[in-house]
Amino acid sequence: MGRKWAIIDCRTRLISGHFTIISNWTSRFKDINGLTMTKFTPEDLLLYLYKETSEKQTADIEEALKKDWTLREKLAVLKTSMQRLDKIVTGPRTEVILNVLNYAREKSAEEVK
């Protein structure tokens, strides 16, 4: 099959729905040595940290973590960020609390009259 026919065949398959679209952003590549290399997104790593990945995804990520130091670094940054977020204590501003208390006082004074 020539190049022209291959393009037409691909377009036909695309239009007729014979191609499967992969929804998972985790993709596999070959490195310079021809070894399979897995590239995980930050979203994949967050799901892993929160234990929301499937057993297969968890195994794939753990295997990749053993081999890829950059992936371990990215995971460490996400872990640190997650721990910092857990320590944040927030509350309403004093102004908001005073506004609510004043409103409650006004409403209760109206009901008494």
Secondary structure, 3 states (H helix, E strand, C coil): CCHHHHHHHHHHHHHHCCCCCCCCCCEEEECCCCCEEEECCHHHHHHHHCCCCCHHHHHHHHHHHHHCHHHHHHHHHHHHHHHHHHHCCCCCCHHHHHHHHHHHHHHHHHHHC
